[in-house]
C-alpha cells in the first residue's frame, strides 16, 4: 500500500529534526539507507540539489573551519588559519545537510508534484482554525513550481526569475488537488518513524 503524501512529508520532517542530534554511527546507517534507496530508484534529484547547494555547503565548511577555536592547521597564517576542530565540525554539519538534501531528494523522487502539494494541503488544513487559507497557499505553491519548472534550463537565471514573477498564458485556470484517505499503514509508518528516531536519540 502506498503512503499518503502527508505521511511522507511528516516522515521527512521527523528525519530533518532528528538529524541534529544523531551521532556518527546513526549518520552512517542513515547514509547507507538513503544511498541504497536513491540508487534503487535511480533518482537524479540529489545531484540537482547538491549542485544548487554547493556554495552553501562550501561556505558552511569554511565558516566552521576559520571561526572555530582550536589547533591551527597553518600556523604561518596566525589567526587566519583554519583549525582541525573547525574542519571536523564543519564536515559534520555538511554531512548532516547533505543527508537532509538526500531525504528531500527521496521525497521528491517518490512523490509526484501533484501529490506532494496535496499532502501539504492536508497538513495545512488544521490551520484553518487560525485563519490559514490552505487552498490559497497550495495553489500559490503549485503555480510557483509550475513557473520554476517551465523556466528551468531555458534562459539565464535573471530571465528565469523575471518570467517566474510575470503571469504566463500557459498557467492553468483551475488547479485540482486529489487528496487520499489516511490508512493504518500511515499510522504504522509514523509510529515506526517516531519510535526509531526516539531510539536513535536515546
Secondary structure, DSSP 4 states (H G I P E B T S, - for coil): -PPPHHHHHHHHHHHHHHGGG--HHHHHHHHHHHHHHHHHHT--HHHHHHHHTHHHHHHHHHHHHHHS-S-BS-GGGGGGS-BHHHHHHHHHHHHHHHHHHHHHHHHHHHS-HHHHHHHHHHHHGGGGGGT--HHHHHHHHHHHHHHHHHHTTTS-HHHHHHHHHS--TTS-S----------HHHHHHHHHHHHHHHHHH-
